[in-house]
Amino acid sequence: MNISVALTTYNGEKYIIELLDSIKNQSVLPDEVIIVDDVSTDNTVKIITQYINKYKLTNWKIIQNEKNIGFSKNFLKCAELTKNNLIFFADQDDIWDLDKIKIMTDCILKNNKIKLLSCTYKCINENGKEFSNFYLKKIEGDKKLHQVSFNEFINKQDACGMTLLFKRELIPQIHKFVSKYGLSFDIPLGAYASSTGCYYKIGIPLVYRRYHSSNTSKPHNTIKSRFVDKAYHLLGRKSRIDMLNIYKKELSDNLTEKELRNLNKQIVMQKKAYMYIKNNNYLRLLTQIFNLNPMTNHYISIVNFFVAIFGKNDVN
């Protein structure tokens, strides 16, 4: 089936074996696994090399960067080093369901409209125990395959890297967003694919996403931690506004008039929410929760409201 797995690592010695096991033991195996290490200072490279040799994984390859290039550029490099048409991204501290490759490749091979496919995920802590994640909501919903519209995407921005399977032809789009804007690879890829009608999702959790003190995604994943750190939340809101403006600049030609109007509405709503949080305007934030506009993400509006009330920090 010409399947590649693109895995990047950096100081991942603590959890890497669990991920490698979950890839090696897939019910449908990848044709290659490309691993690019971004100058780890721990035993990550040694552990992976020993693992490859132990199990005689001749189609697995590990490459070490000469200098640290950062998370997003390393993923881009890794994707470009693969040779197959179907590419899975993998994060070093997660665990895959053993049928992940089978289920997702079956979907993408049966529908030639799909160029980007995502699944859902469950959250685990440092000890591998599953927990409920309020902010990064698990959107399982209908387990059937469905197309993600651009309007749905900008409302939820749901395209986590470790859930993605994509076709090689999308790599230039990743390159543009990473190289030109310094963005992460996954969310902009979801934006592009949804704007061109080729992003689909299956509501089945096929990854256990691990949160811990040293992973790339800052572990503000509980209600308490997210509400307490107002400064971090505001930076996230500002980043979302910047991202939406980039979508407007880069993707407008792909959008219908209605989609473009909704994008503009989303930008205005996000700017208002940012100022309401920053200025502790509780009443305005409360009205956003009950806003009937279909572009309103009521889930995020509730978080915004409580961050303004309980957040202890601020940004200038």
C-alpha positions in Angstrom: 0.0 0.0 0.0 3.1 2.3 0.1 2.7 3.5 3.6 5.3 5.6 5.5 5.5 6.7 9.1 7.3 10.0 9.8 8.5 10.1 13.4 10.5 13.0 14.9 12.3 12.8 18.3 13.9 15.0 20.8 14.9 13.8 24.3 12.1 11.2 24.2 13.9 8.4 26.0 11.2 8.0 28.7 8.3 7.0 26.5 9.7 6.1 23.0 9.7 2.4 23.5 5.9 2.3 24.0 5.4 4.2 20.7 7.8 2.0 18.8 6.0 -1.1 20.1 2.7 0.2 19.0 4.0 0.9 15.5 5.9 -2.4 15.2 2.8 -4.4 16.3 0.3 -2.8 13.9 -2.2 -5.2 12.3 -1.1 -3.6 8.9 2.6 -2.7 8.9 4.1 0.3 7.3 6.4 -0.1 4.3 8.9 2.3 6.0 9.4 4.2 9.2 11.6 7.3 9.0 12.8 8.7 12.2 14.6 12.1 12.4 16.2 13.0 15.7 16.7 16.7 16.5 20.0 16.5 18.4 18.7 14.8 21.5 20.9 15.1 24.6 19.6 11.9 26.3 19.6 8.3 25.2 16.8 8.6 22.6 19.0 7.7 19.5 20.7 4.9 21.3 17.4 3.3 22.4 15.9 3.6 18.9 19.0 2.2 17.2 19.1 -0.8 19.6 15.4 -1.3 19.0 15.8 -1.4 15.3 18.7 -3.8 15.5 17.0 -6.0 18.1 13.9 -6.6 15.9 15.8 -6.5 12.6 13.6 -3.7 11.3 15.4 -3.2 8.0 12.7 -0.8 6.7 13.2 1.5 9.7 15.8 4.3 9.4 17.0 6.8 12.0 18.7 10.0 10.9 20.3 12.6 13.3 20.3 16.3 12.5 23.6 18.1 12.7 21.9 21.0 14.6 18.6 21.5 16.3 16.1 22.9 13.8 12.9 22.8 15.9 9.7 20.8 16.1 7.9 22.0 12.9 10.9 22.1 10.6 11.9 18.6 11.8 8.5 17.2 11.0 8.7 18.8 7.5 12.2 17.3 6.9 11.0 13.9 8.1 8.0 14.0 5.7 10.2 15.0 2.8 12.6 12.1 3.5 9.8 9.5 3.2 9.3 7.9 -0.2 5.7 6.7 -0.2 2.4 8.2 -1.1 0.6 7.7 2.2 2.3 9.3 5.2 1.4 9.0 8.9 2.8 11.5 11.4 3.9 10.1 14.8 4.7 11.9 18.1 7.4 10.3 20.3 5.4 10.0 23.5 2.0 8.7 22.2 0.7 5.2 21.8 -1.1 4.0 18.6 -4.1 1.7 18.6 -2.9 -1.5 16.9 -5.5 -1.1 14.1 -4.7 2.6 13.4 -2.9 2.0 10.1 -5.5 -0.6 8.9 -8.6 1.5 9.7 -7.2 4.8 8.3 -5.7 3.4 5.1 -8.9 1.5 4.4 -10.8 4.8 4.6 -8.4 6.8 2.3 -8.1 4.0 -0.3 -11.8 3.7 -0.6 -12.4 7.4 -1.3 -10.1 9.1 -3.7 -11.4 12.6 -2.6 -9.5 12.2 0.7 -6.1 13.7 0.8 -6.0 14.4 4.5 -7.6 12.1 7.1 -7.7 12.4 10.8 -9.0 10.2 13.7 -9.8 11.2 17.2 -7.7 10.5 20.3 -7.8 9.8 24.0 -5.6 11.5 26.6 -3.3 9.8 29.0 -1.0 11.1 31.7 2.7 10.3 32.4 1.7 6.9 33.8 -0.5 5.9 30.9 -3.7 6.5 32.7 -6.6 7.9 30.7 -8.1 11.2 31.8 -10.9 13.5 30.7 -9.6 16.6 28.9 -11.8 19.6 29.1 -9.9 22.1 26.9 -8.7 19.7 24.2 -12.1 18.1 23.9 -12.3 14.5 22.6 -14.7 14.9 19.7 -15.6 11.3 18.9 -19.3 11.9 17.9 -20.3 9.9 14.8 -17.8 7.2 14.1 -18.7 7.3 10.4 -16.3 9.0 8.0 -17.3 12.6 7.3 -15.9 15.5 5.3 -14.6 18.4 7.4 -15.9 21.7 5.9 -13.8 24.9 6.1 -16.5 26.4 8.4 -16.3 23.4 10.7 -12.5 23.5 10.7 -12.1 27.2 11.6 -14.6 26.8 14.4 -12.8 23.8 16.0 -9.2 23.9 14.4 -9.2 20.2 14.9 -6.2 18.6 13.1 -3.6 17.2 15.6 -0.5 16.0 14.0 -0.4 12.5 15.6 -3.9 11.8 14.3 -3.1 12.6 10.6 -2.7 10.5 7.5 -2.1 12.5 4.3 -1.1 12.1 0.7 2.4 13.1 -0.4 1.0 15.8 -2.7 0.2 18.0 0.3 3.8 18.3 1.4 4.3 21.6 -0.5 1.5 23.1 1.5 3.2 22.0 4.7 6.4 23.6 3.4 4.7 26.9 2.7 3.2 27.3 6.1 6.2 26.1 8.0 8.9 28.0 6.0 7.0 31.2 5.3 5.2 31.7 8.6 7.1 29.5 11.1 3.9 27.7 11.9 3.3 24.2 13.2 2.6 21.8 10.3 -0.7 20.2 11.4 -3.3 23.0 11.9 -2.5 24.9 8.7 -2.6 21.6 6.8 -6.1 21.0 8.1 -7.1 24.5 7.0 -5.7 24.1 3.5 -7.3 20.6 3.0 -10.7 21.7 4.3 -10.6 24.8 2.1 -10.1 22.5 -0.9 -12.6 19.8 0.1 -10.2 17.0 0.7 -10.1 16.8 4.5 -12.1 14.0 6.1 -12.3 12.7 9.6 -13.3 9.4 11.3 -14.6 9.7 14.8 -12.7 6.8 16.2 -10.0 7.3 18.8 -6.9 5.6 17.4 -4.2 7.3 19.4 -3.5 7.7 23.1 -2.0 11.2 23.4 0.3 11.6 26.4 0.5 14.8 28.3 3.5 15.4 30.6 5.7 18.1 31.9 8.3 18.0 29.1 6.3 17.4 25.9 5.9 20.0 23.1 2.2 20.7 23.9 2.3 22.6 27.2 0.2 20.5 29.6 -2.5 23.0 30.3 -5.1 20.3 29.8 -7.1 20.3 32.9 -9.9 22.8 33.8 -7.9 24.1 36.8 -4.6 24.6 35.0 -6.1 26.3 32.0 -8.2 28.6 34.1 -5.4 29.6 36.4 -2.8 30.6 33.7 -4.5 33.6 32.0 -1.3 34.7 30.3 -0.9 31.4 28.5 -4.6 31.3 27.5 -4.3 34.9 26.1 -1.3 33.9 24.1 -3.3 31.0 22.6 -6.1 33.4 21.7 -3.6 35.8 20.0 -2.1 32.9 18.1 -5.5 31.8 16.9 -6.2 35.4 15.6 -2.9 35.4 13.8 -3.6 32.0 12.3 -7.0 33.1 11.0 -5.5 36.1 9.3 -2.9 33.9 7.6 -5.8 31.7 6.3 -7.5 34.7 4.9 -4.3 35.8 3.1 -3.4 32.3 1.8 -6.6 30.5 1.2 -9.2 33.1 0.1 -9.0 31.9 -3.5 -10.2 28.5 -2.4 -13.2 29.8 -0.4 -16.8 30.5 -1.3 -18.2 33.9 -0.5 -20.0 32.4 2.5 -16.9 30.8 3.8 -14.9 34.0 3.5 -17.7 35.9 5.3 -17.6 33.3 8.1 -13.8 33.6 8.3 -14.1 37.4 8.7 -16.8 36.9 11.4 -14.5 34.4 13.2 -11.6 36.9 13.2 -13.8 39.7 14.6 -15.2 37.3 17.3 -11.8 36.2 18.3 -10.5 39.7 18.6 -13.4 40.7 20.8 -13.0 37.7 23.0 -9.3 38.5 23.4 -10.0 42.0 24.6 -12.9 40.9 26.8 -10.6 38.4 28.6 -7.8 40.8 28.9 -10.0 43.5 30.3 -12.1 41.1 32.5 -15.3 42.1 30.7 -17.3 39.2 32.2 -20.7 40.4 30.9 -19.5 40.5 27.3 -17.9 37.1 27.6 -21.2 35.8 29.1 -23.1 37.0 26.1 -20.7 35.2 23.8 -21.6 31.9 25.5 -25.2 32.4 24.6 -24.5 33.8 21.1 -26.7 31.9 18.5 -24.2 32.6 15.7 -23.3 29.1 14.2 -19.7 30.2 14.0 -19.5 30.6 17.8 -17.6 27.8 19.6 -19.6 27.7 22.8 -17.1 25.3 24.3 -14.2 27.8 24.0 -16.5 30.7 25.0 -17.1 29.0 28.4 -13.4 28.5 28.9 -12.8 32.2 28.0 -15.4 33.3 30.6 -13.9 31.3 33.4 -10.3 32.2 32.5 -11.3 35.9 32.9 -12.7 35.2 36.3 -10.1 32.8 37.8 -7.0 33.6 35.8 -4.1 35.0 38.0 -1.8 36.2 35.3 -2.0 38.7 32.4 0.0 39.8 29.4 0.6 43.3 28.1 
